[in-house]
Amino acid sequence: MPVLLYVLAVAVFAQGTSEFVLAGLVPGISTGLGISIAQAGYLTSGFAVGMVVGAPLMAALGRRLPPRWTLSASLAIFVAAHVAGALTDQFAVLLGSRFVAAVANAGFLAVALSTVTLIVPAGRQARALAAILSGTTLALIAGVPAGAFLGEIWGWRSALWAIAGVSALALVAVAVLTPGRPGPRAPHVEPRAGAEPRARVESGTQLEPHAQVDLGSRASHARVDLAAELGTLRSPDLLRYLVLGVLVNGATFCAFTYLAPIVTDGAGLGASLVPVVLALFGLGAFAGVSAAGRLADAHGHLVLGIGAPALVAGWVLWAALVASPSAVWMLAPVLGALSFAVGGTLIARSMAAAHGAPTMGGAFSTVALNLGALVGPVLGGLAIGPLGLAGPLAVSAALAATAALWTAPTPARRAAR
């Protein structure tokens, strides 16, 4: 794997920590700002709104700029937003800082995902995407629990300061290490469900694994008109994978956003155990992303066909056992693994289906995932009133069930394989 992938993964780690860390800070923010648990949970939705707006906007604005510029600028804005959030005592300002940070995060992620299609052969793209997403799972394993620990000891603001510091270091690494060597054009992926994708360059020759690509200029991307890239959204396969991404990520964020109160108020465990539960969820997520990286290129339909129904069963079981401490320890890692195995596969499939959108494909996937992150916490917060802390888990089950029904085998889908 190119070193650049691991540099991007480090930056994604810092940003992923910010995106997920509220799962351990919701109670502290609620108390510190004098707002309800549900209102504090809406900060996650505010972040998701910024991601939805920022992904296509930043990808479109930066499509003719070198990735080094867009990636570095996005990280700089991300750092500034976290400094502003750590300094405020107003919920509206904190919400606004989350939105700005998310716009910057979206721009970074959209460019990073598209860059993967430039630096690795098509048959290895799912594994390369998994390498970048490992930054997110590392955030779940280490960053989010560490943020929850800092929040417990020094208050929720300390977690934002820590994220700003790590992000500043990532900014330096990305600015220095992102190369700008010229080379051949990016590969196009022929999406065919259940089969190993093939790589082709414009001349029709096979792309060599060691081939270099142009990361210092977006001139090759400029050859594809923006309207033509947006036209790929008419693809039924792409739309299907994007909608499935909304549903699955909505289920994940719906439950994960309220994980701290589910652990403490629901299951009666101590607040000091919240970072441990978050780390268990993250370990499961790492296993799930790793599995998706190995299986999604050639056996993605199996991951979706088995993983989606298993997700439904898991969320239903946790909702029924919300008061059980044993359910927390058993189901947190399992559902982390299933959520990210299915979600990682959907990212790989949507990127393959968006082969006609070399600069906007990453934005499409980012928008879909964050529409889920927007809708999930809102629905979960609304469900807390009538259902208590079982509500977010029940909503997660409903969203996953909708996705499972859509991934169920049909004669047409069997024939496509």
PLY file of the C-alpha trace (Angstrom):
ply
format ascii 1.0
element vertex 417
property float x
property float y
property float z
element edge 416
property int vertex1
property int vertex2
end_header
0.00 0.00 0.00
1.29 3.55 -0.78
2.52 5.49 2.26
0.04 8.24 1.41
-2.83 5.97 2.43
-1.48 5.74 5.96
-0.90 9.49 6.10
-4.54 9.99 5.13
-5.58 7.41 7.72
-3.85 9.43 10.45
-5.79 12.53 9.44
-9.02 10.54 9.27
-8.24 9.29 12.79
-8.22 12.86 14.12
-11.39 13.77 12.26
-13.12 10.51 13.13
-12.39 11.09 16.79
-14.21 14.42 16.55
-17.14 12.91 14.69
-17.67 10.09 17.17
-16.39 11.56 20.44
-19.74 13.09 21.39
-20.95 9.58 22.20
-18.88 9.85 25.38
-19.39 13.58 25.99
-23.17 13.95 25.66
-23.86 13.76 29.43
-21.10 16.30 30.23
-22.21 18.73 27.52
-25.82 18.39 28.68
-24.87 19.29 32.25
-22.29 21.94 31.34
-24.52 23.89 28.96
-27.82 23.23 30.77
-29.48 21.42 27.87
-31.27 18.08 27.53
-29.61 14.80 26.56
-31.54 14.79 23.29
-30.47 18.36 22.48
-26.82 17.51 23.16
-27.26 14.52 20.87
-28.35 16.84 18.08
-24.77 18.14 17.93
-24.02 14.91 16.07
-26.76 15.75 13.58
-25.33 19.26 13.20
-21.99 17.72 12.31
-23.72 15.47 9.81
-25.45 18.45 8.17
-22.04 20.02 7.63
-20.76 16.79 6.10
-23.74 16.56 3.74
-23.32 20.17 2.60
-19.55 20.14 2.57
-18.83 16.93 0.68
-20.20 17.91 -2.75
-19.42 21.62 -2.28
-15.77 21.15 -1.33
-15.24 18.39 -3.90
-16.68 20.59 -6.66
-14.67 23.67 -5.61
-11.45 21.71 -5.30
-11.73 19.47 -8.36
-9.17 21.52 -10.34
-6.84 22.06 -7.37
-3.98 19.80 -6.28
-5.10 17.39 -3.52
-2.31 18.73 -1.28
-4.01 22.14 -1.25
-7.55 20.93 -0.63
-6.52 18.40 2.01
-4.34 20.91 3.89
-6.89 23.73 3.75
-9.63 21.41 5.00
-7.54 20.36 7.98
-6.63 23.97 8.83
-10.31 24.97 8.95
-11.04 21.86 11.01
-8.46 22.90 13.64
-9.84 26.46 13.85
-13.40 25.22 14.34
-12.37 23.04 17.27
-10.58 25.92 18.95
-13.75 28.01 18.63
-15.89 25.19 20.04
-13.60 24.67 23.01
-13.74 28.38 23.91
-17.52 28.92 23.82
-20.18 28.47 26.48
-23.08 28.96 24.04
-24.86 25.97 22.53
-25.53 27.86 19.27
-21.84 28.67 18.84
-20.84 25.09 19.64
-23.37 23.84 17.10
-22.03 26.26 14.50
-18.45 25.17 15.15
-19.49 21.57 14.67
-21.07 22.47 11.32
-17.94 24.28 10.10
-15.68 21.46 11.29
-17.87 19.00 9.44
-17.74 20.98 6.18
-13.96 20.86 6.40
-14.00 17.17 7.31
-16.27 16.45 4.37
-13.96 18.22 1.97
-11.01 16.25 3.26
-12.79 12.89 3.16
-14.30 13.40 -0.29
-10.88 14.25 -1.79
-9.20 11.44 0.15
-11.68 8.83 -1.10
-11.32 10.01 -4.68
-7.54 9.98 -4.34
-7.70 6.25 -3.58
-8.95 5.64 -7.11
-5.83 7.38 -8.41
-3.12 5.56 -6.49
-4.13 1.89 -6.39
-5.27 -0.65 -9.01
-9.01 -1.27 -9.16
-8.83 -4.78 -7.73
-7.25 -3.42 -4.55
-9.45 -0.38 -4.03
-11.66 -1.94 -1.33
-8.57 -2.81 0.68
-7.19 0.71 0.16
-10.48 2.22 1.29
-10.33 -0.04 4.33
-6.85 1.30 5.09
-8.20 4.86 5.16
-11.27 3.83 7.15
-8.94 2.17 9.65
-8.32 5.73 10.83
-12.00 5.90 11.75
-11.93 2.57 13.55
-8.76 3.56 15.39
-10.63 6.69 16.46
-13.34 4.44 17.86
-10.84 2.16 19.60
-8.51 4.81 21.04
-9.57 8.37 20.20
-13.17 8.28 21.38
-12.46 6.44 24.66
-9.56 8.82 25.30
-11.87 11.77 24.63
-14.44 10.34 27.03
-11.72 9.86 29.63
-10.54 13.46 29.22
-14.13 14.64 29.45
-14.62 12.72 32.68
-11.43 14.12 34.25
-11.12 17.69 32.87
-14.47 18.35 31.20
-15.73 18.06 27.63
-13.74 21.08 26.41
-10.46 19.25 27.03
-11.46 16.65 24.44
-11.95 19.37 21.81
-8.54 20.88 22.63
-6.92 17.47 22.28
-8.58 16.91 18.90
-7.38 20.33 17.72
-3.82 19.42 18.72
-3.82 16.04 16.99
-5.42 17.56 13.89
-2.69 20.22 13.75
-0.05 17.49 13.72
-1.98 15.68 10.97
-2.09 18.93 9.00
1.70 19.15 9.04
2.06 15.53 7.93
-0.42 15.87 5.07
1.12 19.14 3.85
4.62 17.70 3.88
4.06 14.13 2.72
1.35 14.39 0.06
3.37 13.97 -3.16
2.92 15.75 -6.46
4.51 13.51 -9.05
2.96 13.30 -12.51
1.95 9.99 -14.04
-0.77 8.02 -15.88
-4.46 8.60 -15.62
-6.64 7.05 -12.93
-8.21 3.62 -13.38
-11.87 3.16 -14.08
-13.73 0.38 -12.31
-16.20 -1.78 -14.15
-18.85 -2.43 -11.48
-20.32 -5.89 -11.76
-21.93 -7.29 -8.64
-20.16 -10.29 -7.19
-17.17 -10.13 -9.52
-13.67 -8.78 -9.14
-13.59 -5.25 -10.63
-11.20 -4.59 -13.51
-8.98 -1.58 -14.02
-8.66 0.24 -17.31
-6.94 3.42 -18.36
-8.15 5.61 -21.17
-5.90 3.94 -23.69
-7.43 0.57 -22.80
-4.22 -0.91 -21.37
-4.04 -2.61 -18.00
-2.79 -0.42 -15.15
0.39 -1.71 -13.59
0.36 -1.97 -9.77
3.46 0.22 -9.50
2.18 2.95 -11.81
2.45 6.53 -10.56
-0.41 9.01 -10.83
-0.75 12.75 -10.91
-1.39 13.98 -7.38
-0.03 17.45 -7.92
-2.62 18.54 -10.47
-6.29 17.88 -11.05
-5.93 18.43 -14.80
-6.85 14.83 -15.56
-9.96 15.20 -13.44
-10.89 18.36 -15.31
-11.34 16.25 -18.45
-14.54 14.91 -16.93
-17.19 17.63 -16.92
-18.89 18.26 -13.56
-22.33 17.78 -15.13
-21.19 14.42 -16.50
-19.99 13.39 -13.06
-23.30 14.36 -11.49
-25.02 12.39 -14.25
-23.64 9.18 -12.77
-26.26 9.58 -10.04
-28.75 8.24 -12.57
-27.15 4.82 -12.19
-29.60 2.47 -10.39
-26.73 0.52 -8.82
-25.09 3.66 -7.45
-28.36 5.01 -6.06
-29.12 1.69 -4.41
-25.77 1.54 -2.63
-26.05 5.18 -1.55
-29.53 4.72 -0.07
-28.38 1.58 1.70
-25.50 3.62 3.12
-27.98 6.16 4.51
-29.97 3.42 6.23
-27.06 1.46 7.68
-25.13 4.49 8.89
-28.35 5.96 10.26
-28.79 2.84 12.36
-25.17 3.00 13.54
-25.23 6.66 14.56
-28.71 6.46 16.06
-27.54 4.03 18.75
-23.91 5.16 19.00
-24.76 8.81 19.71
-26.67 7.81 22.86
-24.32 5.02 23.90
-23.11 6.79 27.07
-26.60 7.21 28.61
-27.54 3.71 27.39
-24.56 2.36 29.34
-25.07 4.44 32.48
-28.80 5.17 32.79
-30.02 2.20 30.79
-27.81 -0.65 31.99
-26.80 0.96 35.29
-23.04 0.79 34.69
-20.67 3.42 36.05
-19.62 6.41 33.97
-16.00 5.27 34.24
-16.90 2.22 32.11
-18.19 4.27 29.16
-14.70 4.58 27.56
-14.28 0.81 27.88
-17.58 0.13 26.09
-16.67 2.66 23.40
-13.34 0.89 22.91
-15.10 -2.48 22.58
-17.39 -1.03 19.92
-14.31 0.34 18.17
-12.50 -3.00 18.28
-15.51 -4.60 16.66
-15.58 -1.82 14.05
-11.92 -2.45 13.24
-12.66 -6.15 12.70
-15.63 -5.26 10.52
-13.70 -2.82 8.32
-10.87 -5.35 7.96
-13.33 -8.02 6.84
-14.94 -5.61 4.36
-11.53 -4.74 2.93
-10.82 -8.39 2.18
-14.27 -9.41 0.97
-15.98 -6.40 -0.59
-14.27 -6.48 -4.00
-15.25 -10.03 -4.87
-17.87 -11.09 -2.30
-19.62 -7.89 -1.32
-23.08 -9.36 -1.95
-22.41 -12.02 0.69
-21.33 -9.43 3.26
-24.52 -7.44 2.63
-26.81 -10.46 2.43
-25.58 -11.90 5.74
-24.54 -8.76 7.61
-27.71 -6.70 7.18
-30.11 -9.30 8.69
-27.61 -9.92 11.49
-27.63 -6.20 12.25
-31.40 -6.26 12.59
-31.27 -9.15 15.05
-28.54 -7.45 17.07
-30.29 -4.10 17.43
-33.59 -5.78 18.32
-31.88 -7.89 20.98
-30.13 -4.89 22.54
-33.38 -2.89 22.62
-35.08 -5.76 24.45
-32.16 -6.08 26.91
-31.39 -2.36 27.36
-31.38 -2.74 31.17
-28.94 -5.67 31.10
-25.23 -4.95 31.73
-24.38 -8.29 30.10
-26.02 -7.15 26.86
-23.73 -4.12 26.75
-20.56 -6.21 26.99
-21.78 -8.82 24.53
-23.44 -6.69 21.86
-21.24 -3.56 21.67
-18.32 -5.30 19.89
-20.59 -7.52 17.77
-22.70 -4.65 16.48
-19.59 -2.53 15.93
-18.20 -5.27 13.69
-21.42 -5.81 11.77
-22.12 -2.09 11.30
-18.71 -1.33 9.85
-18.45 -4.50 7.78
-21.71 -3.66 6.04
-20.98 0.08 5.93
-17.44 -0.43 4.58
-18.75 -2.75 1.88
-21.34 -0.19 0.83
-18.63 2.48 0.51
-16.54 0.22 -1.71
-19.56 -0.71 -3.84
-20.72 2.89 -4.25
-17.20 4.04 -5.20
-17.02 1.29 -7.82
-20.44 2.19 -9.19
-19.39 5.87 -9.38
-16.44 5.14 -11.72
-17.63 7.91 -14.06
-17.19 10.52 -11.31
-13.46 10.60 -10.47
-13.67 13.76 -8.34
-17.26 13.56 -7.03
-17.49 9.84 -6.26
-16.06 10.31 -2.78
-18.52 13.14 -2.17
-21.47 10.93 -3.10
-20.47 8.31 -0.54
-19.73 10.95 2.10
-23.15 12.57 1.63
-24.95 9.23 1.89
-23.16 8.18 5.06
-23.76 11.54 6.72
-27.40 11.74 5.75
-27.64 8.64 7.90
-25.63 10.34 10.65
-28.03 13.29 10.41
-31.30 11.35 10.48
-30.29 8.64 12.96
-29.60 10.77 16.07
-32.69 12.92 15.44
-34.96 9.88 15.22
-33.23 8.34 18.22
-33.70 11.51 20.28
-37.39 11.64 19.39
-37.78 7.99 20.40
-36.31 8.53 23.87
-39.51 10.27 25.02
-41.98 7.42 24.43
-39.58 4.46 24.64
-36.84 5.59 27.00
-33.26 4.61 26.23
-34.50 1.57 24.31
-35.82 4.05 21.74
-32.57 4.71 19.82
-31.88 0.98 19.69
-35.37 0.29 18.37
-34.96 2.95 15.67
-31.60 1.41 14.71
-33.34 -1.94 14.32
-36.01 -0.39 12.08
-33.46 1.32 9.83
-31.38 -1.84 9.56
-34.51 -3.87 8.77
-35.31 -1.56 5.86
-31.78 -2.04 4.53
-31.99 -5.81 5.00
-35.19 -5.99 2.98
-33.52 -4.07 0.16
-30.49 -6.37 0.15
-32.57 -9.55 0.20
-31.85 -11.77 -2.83
-34.25 -11.48 -5.76
-34.24 -13.33 -9.10
-32.94 -10.21 -10.87
-30.09 -9.77 -8.39
-29.17 -13.46 -8.58
-29.02 -13.17 -12.37
-26.77 -10.08 -12.09
-24.27 -12.12 -10.10
0 1
1 2
2 3
3 4
4 5
5 6
6 7
7 8
8 9
9 10
10 11
11 12
12 13
13 14
14 15
15 16
16 17
17 18
18 19
19 20
20 21
21 22
22 23
23 24
24 25
25 26
26 27
27 28
28 29
29 30
30 31
31 32
32 33
33 34
34 35
35 36
36 37
37 38
38 39
39 40
40 41
41 42
42 43
43 44
44 45
45 46
46 47
47 48
48 49
49 50
50 51
51 52
52 53
53 54
54 55
55 56
56 57
57 58
58 59
59 60
60 61
61 62
62 63
63 64
64 65
65 66
66 67
67 68
68 69
69 70
70 71
71 72
72 73
73 74
74 75
75 76
76 77
77 78
78 79
79 80
80 81
81 82
82 83
83 84
84 85
85 86
86 87
87 88
88 89
89 90
90 91
91 92
92 93
93 94
94 95
95 96
96 97
97 98
98 99
99 100
100 101
101 102
102 103
103 104
104 105
105 106
106 107
107 108
108 109
109 110
110 111
111 112
112 113
113 114
114 115
115 116
116 117
117 118
118 119
119 120
120 121
121 122
122 123
123 124
124 125
125 126
126 127
127 128
128 129
129 130
130 131
131 132
132 133
133 134
134 135
135 136
136 137
137 138
138 139
139 140
140 141
141 142
142 143
143 144
144 145
145 146
146 147
147 148
148 149
149 150
150 151
151 152
152 153
153 154
154 155
155 156
156 157
157 158
158 159
159 160
160 161
161 162
162 163
163 164
164 165
165 166
166 167
167 168
168 169
169 170
170 171
171 172
172 173
173 174
174 175
175 176
176 177
177 178
178 179
179 180
180 181
181 182
182 183
183 184
184 185
185 186
186 187
187 188
188 189
189 190
190 191
191 192
192 193
193 194
194 195
195 196
196 197
197 198
198 199
199 200
200 201
201 202
202 203
203 204
204 205
205 206
206 207
207 208
208 209
209 210
210 211
211 212
212 213
213 214
214 215
215 216
216 217
217 218
218 219
219 220
220 221
221 222
222 223
223 224
224 225
225 226
226 227
227 228
228 229
229 230
230 231
231 232
232 233
233 234
234 235
235 236
236 237
237 238
238 239
239 240
240 241
241 242
242 243
243 244
244 245
245 246
246 247
247 248
248 249
249 250
250 251
251 252
252 253
253 254
254 255
255 256
256 257
257 258
258 259
259 260
260 261
261 262
262 263
263 264
264 265
265 266
266 267
267 268
268 269
269 270
270 271
271 272
272 273
273 274
274 275
275 276
276 277
277 278
278 279
279 280
280 281
281 282
282 283
283 284
284 285
285 286
286 287
287 288
288 289
289 290
290 291
291 292
292 293
293 294
294 295
295 296
296 297
297 298
298 299
299 300
300 301
301 302
302 303
303 304
304 305
305 306
306 307
307 308
308 309
309 310
310 311
311 312
312 313
313 314
314 315
315 316
316 317
317 318
318 319
319 320
320 321
321 322
322 323
323 324
324 325
325 326
326 327
327 328
328 329
329 330
330 331
331 332
332 333
333 334
334 335
335 336
336 337
337 338
338 339
339 340
340 341
341 342
342 343
343 344
344 345
345 346
346 347
347 348
348 349
349 350
350 351
351 352
352 353
353 354
354 355
355 356
356 357
357 358
358 359
359 360
360 361
361 362
362 363
363 364
364 365
365 366
366 367
367 368
368 369
369 370
370 371
371 372
372 373
373 374
374 375
375 376
376 377
377 378
378 379
379 380
380 381
381 382
382 383
383 384
384 385
385 386
386 387
387 388
388 389
389 390
390 391
391 392
392 393
393 394
394 395
395 396
396 397
397 398
398 399
399 400
400 401
401 402
402 403
403 404
404 405
405 406
406 407
407 408
408 409
409 410
410 411
411 412
412 413
413 414
414 415
415 416
